[in-house]
Amino acid sequence: MAEKQLFLEVVTPDRMVLSTEADVVVCPGVEGQFGVLFGHIPFLSALDIGEMYYKAGGKTEYLAVAGGFAEVTGTKVTIVAEAAEVGREIDVERVRRARERAEKRLAAAKTENIDWVRAEASLRRSMVRAKVAARGI
């Protein structure tokens, strides 16, 4: 007998990133990482900048997410993210440039009026995207 699967949707303001079935979904909640299986109790969680993944048919797929929310029901996980990318779609060169820009802004924050929180979040996003992209290779 096959196990029951969750329906997983990942959306951003720009597009539907992913719509698939999954055996398990693991997300970076602001209170820590959480995993969801079919039949999970319903809840809503804010998401942090981080790596999420899902498993389906013995295969694991990784995504980079940057904030948003996860809505969990017993049969479905809906991720509404500020930004999200599947690992195999990430442009590694673009990530490298974004990381360099963020590092420069953080270094300049000591002498210039730079928004430290925004620069640090940019650096975190680029680091997560690089990690997820490396998993897709």
N, CA, C and O atoms as CSV, one atom per row, in Angstrom:
chain,resi,resn,atom,element,x,y,z
A,1,MET,N,N,0.835,-1.188,0.000
A,1,MET,CA,C,0.000,0.000,0.000
A,1,MET,C,C,0.877,1.248,0.000
A,1,MET,O,O,1.757,1.388,0.849
A,2,ALA,N,N,0.646,2.132,-0.924
A,2,ALA,CA,C,1.427,3.367,-1.010
A,2,ALA,C,C,1.021,4.321,0.107
A,2,ALA,O,O,-0.145,4.406,0.493
A,3,GLU,N,N,2.028,5.036,0.613
A,3,GLU,CA,C,1.742,6.035,1.640
A,3,GLU,C,C,1.017,7.205,1.011
A,3,GLU,O,O,1.178,7.498,-0.174
A,4,LYS,N,N,0.218,7.866,1.825
A,4,LYS,CA,C,-0.488,9.049,1.340
A,4,LYS,C,C,0.503,10.184,1.215
A,4,LYS,O,O,1.441,10.286,2.006
A,5,GLN,N,N,0.300,11.042,0.220
A,5,GLN,CA,C,1.222,12.141,-0.040
A,5,GLN,C,C,0.556,13.490,0.205
A,5,GLN,O,O,-0.659,13.650,0.085
A,6,LEU,N,N,1.406,14.450,0.552
A,6,LEU,CA,C,0.994,15.835,0.684
A,6,LEU,C,C,0.977,16.489,-0.686
A,6,LEU,O,O,1.713,16.083,-1.585
A,7,PHE,N,N,0.146,17.490,-0.840
A,7,PHE,CA,C,0.214,18.329,-2.024
A,7,PHE,C,C,1.009,19.552,-1.605
A,7,PHE,O,O,0.672,20.189,-0.607
A,8,LEU,N,N,2.060,19.896,-2.344
A,8,LEU,CA,C,2.942,21.013,-2.019
A,8,LEU,C,C,2.858,22.073,-3.101
A,8,LEU,O,O,3.020,21.781,-4.286
A,9,GLU,N,N,2.601,23.313,-2.681
A,9,GLU,CA,C,2.637,24.450,-3.589
A,9,GLU,C,C,3.560,25.498,-3.000
A,9,GLU,O,O,3.496,25.803,-1.809
A,10,VAL,N,N,4.426,26.051,-3.853
A,10,VAL,CA,C,5.307,27.149,-3.462
A,10,VAL,C,C,5.042,28.281,-4.446
A,10,VAL,O,O,5.239,28.134,-5.652
A,11,VAL,N,N,4.589,29.419,-3.908
A,11,VAL,CA,C,4.274,30.569,-4.750
A,11,VAL,C,C,4.978,31.819,-4.221
A,11,VAL,O,O,5.238,31.952,-3.025
A,12,THR,N,N,5.278,32.728,-5.147
A,12,THR,CA,C,5.831,34.041,-4.807
A,12,THR,C,C,4.912,35.075,-5.441
A,12,THR,O,O,4.000,34.702,-6.179
A,13,PRO,N,N,5.118,36.347,-5.181
A,13,PRO,CA,C,4.293,37.352,-5.846
A,13,PRO,C,C,4.404,37.313,-7.368
A,13,PRO,O,O,3.504,37.781,-8.066
A,14,ASP,N,N,5.504,36.758,-7.889
A,14,ASP,CA,C,5.745,36.747,-9.334
A,14,ASP,C,C,5.266,35.499,-10.057
A,14,ASP,O,O,4.897,35.555,-11.230
A,15,ARG,N,N,5.274,34.355,-9.342
A,15,ARG,CA,C,5.004,33.121,-10.082
A,15,ARG,C,C,4.712,31.936,-9.166
A,15,ARG,O,O,4.931,31.977,-7.955
A,16,MET,N,N,4.205,30.875,-9.804
A,16,MET,CA,C,4.067,29.585,-9.144
A,16,MET,C,C,5.420,28.893,-9.316
A,16,MET,O,O,5.805,28.558,-10.436
A,17,VAL,N,N,6.134,28.682,-8.228
A,17,VAL,CA,C,7.465,28.092,-8.284
A,17,VAL,C,C,7.378,26.577,-8.398
A,17,VAL,O,O,8.155,25.951,-9.119
A,18,LEU,N,N,6.426,25.996,-7.678
A,18,LEU,CA,C,6.356,24.535,-7.605
A,18,LEU,C,C,4.954,24.095,-7.239
A,18,LEU,O,O,4.298,24.719,-6.405
A,19,SER,N,N,4.494,23.021,-7.861
A,19,SER,CA,C,3.222,22.403,-7.530
A,19,SER,C,C,3.421,20.905,-7.744
A,19,SER,O,O,3.525,20.447,-8.882
A,20,THR,N,N,3.474,20.139,-6.649
A,20,THR,CA,C,3.798,18.724,-6.757
A,20,THR,C,C,3.285,17.952,-5.548
A,20,THR,O,O,2.760,18.537,-4.601
A,21,GLU,N,N,3.442,16.648,-5.591
A,21,GLU,CA,C,3.142,15.812,-4.432
A,21,GLU,C,C,4.443,15.483,-3.726
A,21,GLU,O,O,5.496,15.393,-4.358
A,22,ALA,N,N,4.369,15.302,-2.408
A,22,ALA,CA,C,5.567,15.032,-1.611
A,22,ALA,C,C,5.248,14.083,-0.472
A,22,ALA,O,O,4.133,14.053,0.050
A,23,ASP,N,N,6.257,13.308,-0.102
A,23,ASP,CA,C,6.124,12.417,1.056
A,23,ASP,C,C,6.367,13.190,2.349
A,23,ASP,O,O,5.713,12.944,3.362
A,24,VAL,N,N,7.310,14.123,2.306
A,24,VAL,CA,C,7.651,14.960,3.462
A,24,VAL,C,C,8.107,16.326,2.958
A,24,VAL,O,O,8.716,16.431,1.894
A,25,VAL,N,N,7.808,17.372,3.729
A,25,VAL,CA,C,8.233,18.734,3.420
A,25,VAL,C,C,8.920,19.280,4.663
A,25,VAL,O,O,8.393,19.153,5.769
A,26,VAL,N,N,10.101,19.890,4.493
A,26,VAL,CA,C,10.848,20.480,5.608
A,26,VAL,C,C,11.121,21.940,5.276
A,26,VAL,O,O,11.647,22.259,4.210
A,27,CYS,N,N,10.753,22.834,6.214
A,27,CYS,CA,C,10.823,24.280,5.973
A,27,CYS,C,C,11.602,25.004,7.070
A,27,CYS,O,O,11.689,24.519,8.198
A,28,PRO,N,N,12.176,26.186,6.731
A,28,PRO,CA,C,12.892,26.990,7.721
A,28,PRO,C,C,11.960,27.985,8.418
A,28,PRO,O,O,11.855,29.136,7.995
A,29,GLY,N,N,11.295,27.553,9.462
A,29,GLY,CA,C,10.420,28.452,10.207
A,29,GLY,C,C,11.223,29.450,11.023
A,29,GLY,O,O,12.392,29.207,11.323
A,30,VAL,N,N,10.612,30.568,11.385
A,30,VAL,CA,C,11.315,31.563,12.192
A,30,VAL,C,C,11.631,31.030,13.594
A,30,VAL,O,O,12.546,31.527,14.250
A,31,GLU,N,N,10.894,30.041,14.049
A,31,GLU,CA,C,11.142,29.414,15.351
A,31,GLU,C,C,12.014,28.170,15.223
A,31,GLU,O,O,12.262,27.477,16.210
A,32,GLY,N,N,12.475,27.890,14.015
A,32,GLY,CA,C,13.293,26.706,13.761
A,32,GLY,C,C,12.713,25.878,12.638
A,32,GLY,O,O,11.583,26.092,12.201
A,33,GLN,N,N,13.501,24.936,12.182
A,33,GLN,CA,C,13.100,24.078,11.071
A,33,GLN,C,C,11.955,23.163,11.507
A,33,GLN,O,O,11.934,22.686,12.641
A,34,PHE,N,N,11.009,22.922,10.604
A,34,PHE,CA,C,9.921,21.995,10.904
A,34,PHE,C,C,9.649,21.096,9.709
A,34,PHE,O,O,9.857,21.483,8.559
A,35,GLY,N,N,9.181,19.892,10.002
A,35,GLY,CA,C,8.859,18.925,8.965
A,35,GLY,C,C,7.383,18.576,8.998
A,35,GLY,O,O,6.746,18.624,10.050
A,36,VAL,N,N,6.843,18.224,7.834
A,36,VAL,CA,C,5.424,17.922,7.704
A,36,VAL,C,C,5.251,16.605,6.952
A,36,VAL,O,O,5.847,16.394,5.896
A,37,LEU,N,N,4.430,15.733,7.511
A,37,LEU,CA,C,4.015,14.499,6.855
A,37,LEU,C,C,2.506,14.554,6.631
A,37,LEU,O,O,1.820,15.392,7.216
A,38,PHE,N,N,1.995,13.672,5.792
A,38,PHE,CA,C,0.565,13.582,5.549
A,38,PHE,C,C,-0.152,13.381,6.886
A,38,PHE,O,O,0.283,12.578,7.711
A,39,GLY,N,N,-1.239,14.105,7.096
A,39,GLY,CA,C,-2.021,13.982,8.317
A,39,GLY,C,C,-1.577,14.921,9.432
A,39,GLY,O,O,-2.116,14.866,10.537
A,40,HIS,N,N,-0.605,15.778,9.154
A,40,HIS,CA,C,-0.104,16.717,10.170
A,40,HIS,C,C,-1.235,17.635,10.637
A,40,HIS,O,O,-2.127,17.980,9.862
A,41,ILE,N,N,-1.188,18.017,11.888
A,41,ILE,CA,C,-2.172,18.962,12.425
A,41,ILE,C,C,-2.028,20.301,11.694
A,41,ILE,O,O,-0.906,20.721,11.410
A,42,PRO,N,N,-3.118,20.965,11.390
A,42,PRO,CA,C,-3.039,22.254,10.690
A,42,PRO,C,C,-2.348,23.331,11.525
A,42,PRO,O,O,-2.542,23.416,12.737
A,43,PHE,N,N,-1.540,24.146,10.855
A,43,PHE,CA,C,-0.920,25.307,11.507
A,43,PHE,C,C,-0.404,26.273,10.456
A,43,PHE,O,O,-0.326,25.951,9.270
A,44,LEU,N,N,-0.053,27.465,10.921
A,44,LEU,CA,C,0.508,28.509,10.076
A,44,LEU,C,C,1.813,28.939,10.712
A,44,LEU,O,O,1.878,29.125,11.927
A,45,SER,N,N,2.874,29.103,9.896
A,45,SER,CA,C,4.174,29.503,10.424
A,45,SER,C,C,4.803,30.548,9.521
A,45,SER,O,O,4.713,30.467,8.296
A,46,ALA,N,N,5.446,31.536,10.147
A,46,ALA,CA,C,6.263,32.471,9.391
A,46,ALA,C,C,7.547,31.757,9.003
A,46,ALA,O,O,8.063,30.937,9.762
A,47,LEU,N,N,8.062,32.071,7.818
A,47,LEU,CA,C,9.290,31.449,7.329
A,47,LEU,C,C,10.463,32.416,7.439
A,47,LEU,O,O,10.309,33.630,7.312
A,48,ASP,N,N,11.627,31.846,7.678
A,48,ASP,CA,C,12.863,32.599,7.729
A,48,ASP,C,C,13.559,32.480,6.372
A,48,ASP,O,O,13.092,31.745,5.501
A,49,ILE,N,N,14.645,33.178,6.190
A,49,ILE,CA,C,15.499,32.970,5.029
A,49,ILE,C,C,16.180,31.629,5.257
A,49,ILE,O,O,16.803,31.419,6.298
A,50,GLY,N,N,16.068,30.723,4.296
A,50,GLY,CA,C,16.703,29.425,4.503
A,50,GLY,C,C,16.426,28.436,3.395
A,50,GLY,O,O,15.836,28.748,2.361
A,51,GLU,N,N,16.876,27.245,3.661
A,51,GLU,CA,C,16.748,26.137,2.725
A,51,GLU,C,C,15.530,25.311,3.117
A,51,GLU,O,O,15.337,24.989,4.289
A,52,MET,N,N,14.721,24.975,2.136
A,52,MET,CA,C,13.639,24.021,2.376
A,52,MET,C,C,13.822,22.861,1.408
A,52,MET,O,O,14.477,22.998,0.374
A,53,TYR,N,N,13.243,21.734,1.748
A,53,TYR,CA,C,13.299,20.606,0.832
A,53,TYR,C,C,12.057,19.747,0.977
A,53,TYR,O,O,11.317,19.828,1.958
A,54,TYR,N,N,11.862,18.928,-0.034
A,54,TYR,CA,C,10.789,17.949,0.017
A,54,TYR,C,C,11.307,16.653,-0.576
A,54,TYR,O,O,12.219,16.643,-1.403
A,55,LYS,N,N,10.704,15.564,-0.135
A,55,LYS,CA,C,11.059,14.246,-0.660
A,55,LYS,C,C,9.830,13.646,-1.317
A,55,LYS,O,O,8.716,13.729,-0.798
A,56,ALA,N,N,10.061,13.040,-2.470
A,56,ALA,CA,C,8.993,12.374,-3.207
A,56,ALA,C,C,9.604,11.214,-3.975
A,56,ALA,O,O,10.556,11.397,-4.734
A,57,GLY,N,N,9.064,10.036,-3.780
A,57,GLY,CA,C,9.550,8.868,-4.507
A,57,GLY,C,C,11.027,8.586,-4.286
A,57,GLY,O,O,11.707,8.134,-5.208
A,58,GLY,N,N,11.540,8.840,-3.089
A,58,GLY,CA,C,12.935,8.575,-2.789
A,58,GLY,C,C,13.903,9.648,-3.260
A,58,GLY,O,O,15.109,9.522,-3.050
A,59,LYS,N,N,13.400,10.692,-3.889
A,59,LYS,CA,C,14.239,11.778,-4.392
A,59,LYS,C,C,14.018,13.029,-3.548
A,59,LYS,O,O,12.890,13.329,-3.159
A,60,THR,N,N,15.095,13.758,-3.267
A,60,THR,CA,C,15.022,14.988,-2.487
A,60,THR,C,C,15.295,16.188,-3.386
A,60,THR,O,O,16.271,16.203,-4.136
A,61,GLU,N,N,14.426,17.193,-3.304
A,61,GLU,CA,C,14.575,18.434,-4.067
A,61,GLU,C,C,14.707,19.589,-3.080
A,61,GLU,O,O,13.979,19.654,-2.090
A,62,TYR,N,N,15.645,20.504,-3.357
A,62,TYR,CA,C,15.921,21.637,-2.469
A,62,TYR,C,C,15.473,22.939,-3.101
A,62,TYR,O,O,15.517,23.104,-4.320
A,63,LEU,N,N,15.040,23.866,-2.248
A,63,LEU,CA,C,14.651,25.206,-2.668
A,63,LEU,C,C,15.244,26.219,-1.696
A,63,LEU,O,O,15.442,25.920,-0.518
A,64,ALA,N,N,15.521,27.399,-2.189
A,64,ALA,CA,C,15.923,28.517,-1.342
A,64,ALA,C,C,14.685,29.393,-1.178
A,64,ALA,O,O,14.043,29.758,-2.163
A,65,VAL,N,N,14.350,29.732,0.072
A,65,VAL,CA,C,13.208,30.611,0.327
A,65,VAL,C,C,13.669,31.807,1.151
A,65,VAL,O,O,14.596,31.709,1.955
A,66,ALA,N,N,13.007,32.925,0.934
A,66,ALA,CA,C,13.351,34.148,1.658
A,66,ALA,C,C,12.088,34.730,2.259
A,66,ALA,O,O,11.410,35.554,1.645
A,67,GLY,N,N,11.784,34.293,3.462
A,67,GLY,CA,C,10.630,34.824,4.174
A,67,GLY,C,C,9.315,34.369,3.595
A,67,GLY,O,O,9.268,33.680,2.576
A,68,GLY,N,N,8.242,34.768,4.264
A,68,GLY,CA,C,6.905,34.400,3.835
A,68,GLY,C,C,6.221,33.571,4.899
A,68,GLY,O,O,6.531,33.674,6.085
A,69,PHE,N,N,5.276,32.738,4.454
A,69,PHE,CA,C,4.492,31.924,5.379
A,69,PHE,C,C,4.277,30.529,4.817
A,69,PHE,O,O,4.282,30.320,3.604
A,70,ALA,N,N,4.089,29.578,5.725
A,70,ALA,CA,C,3.721,28.219,5.358
A,70,ALA,C,C,2.381,27.915,6.012
A,70,ALA,O,O,2.211,28.090,7.218
A,71,GLU,N,N,1.437,27.461,5.203
A,71,GLU,CA,C,0.158,27.011,5.733
A,71,GLU,C,C,0.114,25.496,5.580
A,71,GLU,O,O,0.293,24.965,4.484
A,72,VAL,N,N,-0.124,24.818,6.677
A,72,VAL,CA,C,-0.135,23.357,6.683
A,72,VAL,C,C,-1.529,22.870,7.044
A,72,VAL,O,O,-2.113,23.300,8.039
A,73,THR,N,N,-2.055,21.971,6.226
A,73,THR,CA,C,-3.281,21.251,6.565
A,73,THR,C,C,-2.890,19.779,6.614
A,73,THR,O,O,-1.719,19.453,6.419
A,74,GLY,N,N,-3.793,18.926,6.858
A,74,GLY,CA,C,-3.463,17.505,6.907
A,74,GLY,C,C,-3.044,16.920,5.576
A,74,GLY,O,O,-2.410,15.866,5.530
A,75,THR,N,N,-3.395,17.602,4.484
A,75,THR,CA,C,-3.134,17.060,3.147
A,75,THR,C,C,-2.328,17.981,2.242
A,75,THR,O,O,-1.934,17.585,1.145
A,76,LYS,N,N,-2.078,19.214,2.696
A,76,LYS,CA,C,-1.455,20.196,1.807
A,76,LYS,C,C,-0.530,21.127,2.577
A,76,LYS,O,O,-0.792,21.481,3.726
A,77,VAL,N,N,0.575,21.522,1.910
A,77,VAL,CA,C,1.478,22.545,2.419
A,77,VAL,C,C,1.542,23.628,1.354
A,77,VAL,O,O,1.910,23.369,0.208
A,78,THR,N,N,1.178,24.848,1.745
A,78,THR,CA,C,1.241,25.984,0.825
A,78,THR,C,C,2.282,26.954,1.360
A,78,THR,O,O,2.172,27.442,2.485
A,79,ILE,N,N,3.288,27.226,0.547
A,79,ILE,CA,C,4.339,28.181,0.892
A,79,ILE,C,C,4.081,29.438,0.077
A,79,ILE,O,O,4.072,29.398,-1.154
A,80,VAL,N,N,3.872,30.551,0.764
A,80,VAL,CA,C,3.740,31.848,0.113
A,80,VAL,C,C,4.977,32.629,0.547
A,80,VAL,O,O,5.044,33.145,1.663
A,81,ALA,N,N,5.952,32.705,-0.354
A,81,ALA,CA,C,7.259,33.264,-0.016
A,81,ALA,C,C,7.497,34.592,-0.716
A,81,ALA,O,O,6.982,34.845,-1.805
A,82,GLU,N,N,8.289,35.432,-0.066
A,82,GLU,CA,C,8.706,36.683,-0.700
A,82,GLU,C,C,9.540,36.371,-1.940
A,82,GLU,O,O,9.421,37.034,-2.971
A,83,ALA,N,N,10.389,35.344,-1.817
A,83,ALA,CA,C,11.189,34.858,-2.948
A,83,ALA,C,C,11.454,33.372,-2.722
A,83,ALA,O,O,11.621,32.930,-1.586
A,84,ALA,N,N,11.491,32.612,-3.801
A,84,ALA,CA,C,11.783,31.181,-3.720
A,84,ALA,C,C,12.331,30.712,-5.058
A,84,ALA,O,O,11.879,31.141,-6.120
A,85,GLU,N,N,13.320,29.817,-4.985
A,85,GLU,CA,C,13.922,29.268,-6.202
A,85,GLU,C,C,14.255,27.803,-5.986
A,85,GLU,O,O,14.751,27.411,-4.930
A,86,VAL,N,N,13.977,27.009,-6.994
A,86,VAL,CA,C,14.392,25.612,-6.996
A,86,VAL,C,C,15.888,25.592,-7.274
A,86,VAL,O,O,16.377,26.358,-8.105
A,87,GLY,N,N,16.613,24.723,-6.588
A,87,GLY,CA,C,18.069,24.685,-6.694
A,87,GLY,C,C,18.614,24.651,-8.103
A,87,GLY,O,O,19.573,25.358,-8.411
A,88,ARG,N,N,18.027,23.847,-8.961
A,88,ARG,CA,C,18.548,23.701,-10.325
A,88,ARG,C,C,18.304,24.943,-11.189
A,88,ARG,O,O,18.870,25.056,-12.276
A,89,GLU,N,N,17.460,25.882,-10.711
A,89,GLU,CA,C,17.170,27.107,-11.464
A,89,GLU,C,C,18.035,28.294,-11.037
A,89,GLU,O,O,17.975,29.355,-11.659
A,90,ILE,N,N,18.830,28.127,-9.994
A,90,ILE,CA,C,19.596,29.239,-9.446
A,90,ILE,C,C,20.811,29.543,-10.315
A,90,ILE,O,O,21.573,28.644,-10.669
A,91,ASP,N,N,20.982,30.813,-10.653
A,91,ASP,CA,C,22.126,31.292,-11.421
A,91,ASP,C,C,23.288,31.531,-10.450
A,91,ASP,O,O,23.276,32.509,-9.702
A,92,VAL,N,N,24.275,30.657,-10.459
A,92,VAL,CA,C,25.378,30.704,-9.506
A,92,VAL,C,C,26.202,31.986,-9.657
A,92,VAL,O,O,26.647,32.542,-8.653
A,93,GLU,N,N,26.411,32.458,-10.864
A,93,GLU,CA,C,27.171,33.689,-11.076
A,93,GLU,C,C,26.432,34.889,-10.484
A,93,GLU,O,O,27.053,35.764,-9.879
A,94,ARG,N,N,25.132,34.934,-10.652
A,94,ARG,CA,C,24.331,36.015,-10.065
A,94,ARG,C,C,24.405,35.974,-8.542
A,94,ARG,O,O,24.477,37.018,-7.892
A,95,VAL,N,N,24.389,34.785,-7.981
A,95,VAL,CA,C,24.512,34.623,-6.527
A,95,VAL,C,C,25.869,35.148,-6.052
A,95,VAL,O,O,25.949,35.830,-5.030
A,96,ARG,N,N,26.926,34.833,-6.786
A,96,ARG,CA,C,28.272,35.291,-6.415
A,96,ARG,C,C,28.339,36.811,-6.386
A,96,ARG,O,O,28.900,37.397,-5.461
A,97,ARG,N,N,27.759,37.450,-7.411
A,97,ARG,CA,C,27.761,38.913,-7.462
A,97,ARG,C,C,26.944,39.520,-6.318
A,97,ARG,O,O,27.344,40.525,-5.731
A,98,ALA,N,N,25.810,38.912,-6.007
A,98,ALA,CA,C,24.965,39.411,-4.915
A,98,ALA,C,C,25.687,39.289,-3.573
A,98,ALA,O,O,25.585,40.171,-2.721
A,99,ARG,N,N,26.404,38.206,-3.399
A,99,ARG,CA,C,27.151,38.023,-2.149
A,99,ARG,C,C,28.252,39.074,-2.030
A,99,ARG,O,O,28.454,39.645,-0.959
A,100,GLU,N,N,28.959,39.328,-3.121
A,100,GLU,CA,C,30.018,40.343,-3.103
A,100,GLU,C,C,29.456,41.719,-2.759
A,100,GLU,O,O,30.044,42.450,-1.963
A,101,ARG,N,N,28.309,42.075,-3.363
A,101,ARG,CA,C,27.680,43.368,-3.073
A,101,ARG,C,C,27.291,43.467,-1.599
A,101,ARG,O,O,27.525,44.493,-0.959
A,102,ALA,N,N,26.701,42.406,-1.066
A,102,ALA,CA,C,26.278,42.403,0.339
A,102,ALA,C,C,27.478,42.519,1.271
A,102,ALA,O,O,27.424,43.244,2.264
A,103,GLU,N,N,28.556,41.812,0.961
A,103,GLU,CA,C,29.751,41.893,1.796
A,103,GLU,C,C,30.350,43.297,1.772
A,103,GLU,O,O,30.814,43.792,2.799
A,104,LYS,N,N,30.342,43.938,0.606
A,104,LYS,CA,C,30.854,45.313,0.494
A,104,LYS,C,C,30.003,46.280,1.311
A,104,LYS,O,O,30.531,47.163,1.987
A,105,ARG,N,N,28.673,46.107,1.243
A,105,ARG,CA,C,27.782,46.979,2.013
A,105,ARG,C,C,28.006,46.817,3.512
A,105,ARG,O,O,28.016,47.798,4.255
A,106,LEU,N,N,28.185,45.578,3.950
A,106,LEU,CA,C,28.423,45.348,5.376
A,106,LEU,C,C,29.756,45.947,5.816
A,106,LEU,O,O,29.862,46.502,6.909
A,107,ALA,N,N,30.763,45.834,4.968
A,107,ALA,CA,C,32.069,46.425,5.300
A,107,ALA,C,C,31.968,47.950,5.354
A,107,ALA,O,O,32.607,48.585,6.194
A,108,ALA,N,N,31.172,48.536,4.464
A,108,ALA,CA,C,31.011,49.987,4.425
A,108,ALA,C,C,30.128,50.503,5.560
A,108,ALA,O,O,30.149,51.697,5.861
A,109,ALA,N,N,29.361,49.628,6.186
A,109,ALA,CA,C,28.439,50.048,7.243
A,109,ALA,C,C,29.155,50.668,8.428
A,109,ALA,O,O,28.550,51.413,9.198
A,110,LYS,N,N,30.427,50.370,8.582
A,110,LYS,CA,C,31.200,50.926,9.696
A,110,LYS,C,C,31.460,52.418,9.517
A,110,LYS,O,O,31.595,53.150,10.497
A,111,THR,N,N,31.530,52.870,8.262
A,111,THR,CA,C,31.865,54.270,7.997
A,111,THR,C,C,30.744,55.036,7.299
A,111,THR,O,O,30.765,56.266,7.280
A,112,GLU,N,N,29.776,54.342,6.732
A,112,GLU,CA,C,28.700,54.996,5.994
A,112,GLU,C,C,27.357,54.684,6.641
A,112,GLU,O,O,27.248,53.791,7.482
A,113,ASN,N,N,26.356,55.423,6.241
A,113,ASN,CA,C,25.006,55.210,6.746
A,113,ASN,C,C,24.331,54.104,5.928
A,113,ASN,O,O,23.563,54.379,5.006
A,114,ILE,N,N,24.627,52.864,6.278
A,114,ILE,CA,C,24.107,51.692,5.563
A,114,ILE,C,C,23.099,50.976,6.460
A,114,ILE,O,O,23.298,50.862,7.669
A,115,ASP,N,N,22.013,50.496,5.849
A,115,ASP,CA,C,21.015,49.719,6.583
A,115,ASP,C,C,21.599,48.331,6.844
A,115,ASP,O,O,21.574,47.459,5.975
A,116,TRP,N,N,22.123,48.142,8.055
A,116,TRP,CA,C,22.812,46.906,8.431
A,116,TRP,C,C,21.900,45.688,8.299
A,116,TRP,O,O,22.325,44.663,7.765
A,117,VAL,N,N,20.671,45.776,8.769
A,117,VAL,CA,C,19.744,44.642,8.748
A,117,VAL,C,C,19.465,44.209,7.315
A,117,VAL,O,O,19.456,43.016,7.008
A,118,ARG,N,N,19.241,45.169,6.455
A,118,ARG,CA,C,18.958,44.855,5.042
A,118,ARG,C,C,20.181,44.230,4.362
A,118,ARG,O,O,20.046,43.272,3.600
A,119,ALA,N,N,21.359,44.766,4.632
A,119,ALA,CA,C,22.581,44.220,4.039
A,119,ALA,C,C,22.852,42.808,4.556
A,119,ALA,O,O,23.267,41.932,3.797
A,120,GLU,N,N,22.616,42.593,5.841
A,120,GLU,CA,C,22.836,41.265,6.421
A,120,GLU,C,C,21.847,40.255,5.845
A,120,GLU,O,O,22.223,39.113,5.580
A,121,ALA,N,N,20.592,40.654,5.649
A,121,ALA,CA,C,19.592,39.765,5.056
A,121,ALA,C,C,19.970,39.421,3.619
A,121,ALA,O,O,19.781,38.285,3.185
A,122,SER,N,N,20.495,40.382,2.888
A,122,SER,CA,C,20.945,40.138,1.519
A,122,SER,C,C,22.075,39.114,1.495
A,122,SER,O,O,22.102,38.225,0.644
A,123,LEU,N,N,22.995,39.245,2.425
A,123,LEU,CA,C,24.095,38.274,2.516
A,123,LEU,C,C,23.565,36.888,2.854
A,123,LEU,O,O,23.993,35.902,2.255
A,124,ARG,N,N,22.635,36.797,3.809
A,124,ARG,CA,C,22.052,35.498,4.174
A,124,ARG,C,C,21.343,34.854,2.986
A,124,ARG,O,O,21.480,33.653,2.752
A,125,ARG,N,N,20.573,35.669,2.227
A,125,ARG,CA,C,19.877,35.126,1.050
A,125,ARG,C,C,20.862,34.571,0.034
A,125,ARG,O,O,20.653,33.487,-0.511
A,126,SER,N,N,21.937,35.312,-0.220
A,126,SER,CA,C,22.914,34.843,-1.215
A,126,SER,C,C,23.610,33.570,-0.739
A,126,SER,O,O,23.902,32.690,-1.548
A,127,MET,N,N,23.875,33.462,0.545
A,127,MET,CA,C,24.534,32.259,1.067
A,127,MET,C,C,23.614,31.038,0.963
A,127,MET,O,O,24.068,29.947,0.619
A,128,VAL,N,N,22.328,31.220,1.257
A,128,VAL,CA,C,21.364,30.116,1.138
A,128,VAL,C,C,21.215,29.709,-0.318
A,128,VAL,O,O,21.197,28.518,-0.629
A,129,ARG,N,N,21.108,30.679,-1.210
A,129,ARG,CA,C,20.969,30.364,-2.632
A,129,ARG,C,C,22.189,29.596,-3.140
A,129,ARG,O,O,22.043,28.653,-3.918
A,130,ALA,N,N,23.382,29.987,-2.712
A,130,ALA,CA,C,24.595,29.271,-3.121
A,130,ALA,C,C,24.579,27.837,-2.602
A,130,ALA,O,O,24.943,26.912,-3.328
A,131,LYS,N,N,24.166,27.649,-1.370
A,131,LYS,CA,C,24.122,26.303,-0.784
A,131,LYS,C,C,23.121,25.421,-1.524
A,131,LYS,O,O,23.414,24.264,-1.826
A,132,VAL,N,N,21.949,25.961,-1.813
A,132,VAL,CA,C,20.918,25.197,-2.510
A,132,VAL,C,C,21.361,24.902,-3.946
A,132,VAL,O,O,21.149,23.797,-4.446
A,133,ALA,N,N,21.966,25.873,-4.599
A,133,ALA,CA,C,22.444,25.652,-5.978
A,133,ALA,C,C,23.484,24.544,-6.014
A,133,ALA,O,O,23.490,23.727,-6.935
A,134,ALA,N,N,24.361,24.510,-5.020
A,134,ALA,CA,C,25.395,23.465,-4.973
A,134,ALA,C,C,24.773,22.085,-4.795
A,134,ALA,O,O,25.315,21.102,-5.301
A,135,ARG,N,N,23.671,21.990,-4.104
A,135,ARG,CA,C,22.998,20.694,-3.923
A,135,ARG,C,C,22.384,20.196,-5.222
A,135,ARG,O,O,22.241,18.991,-5.427
A,136,GLY,N,N,22.017,21.136,-6.108
A,136,GLY,CA,C,21.383,20.768,-7.365
A,136,GLY,C,C,22.349,20.318,-8.445
A,136,GLY,O,O,21.933,19.876,-9.516
A,137,ILE,N,N,23.656,20.432,-8.158
A,137,ILE,CA,C,24.654,20.076,-9.169
A,137,ILE,C,C,24.911,18.589,-9.145
A,137,ILE,O,O,25.723,18.090,-9.925
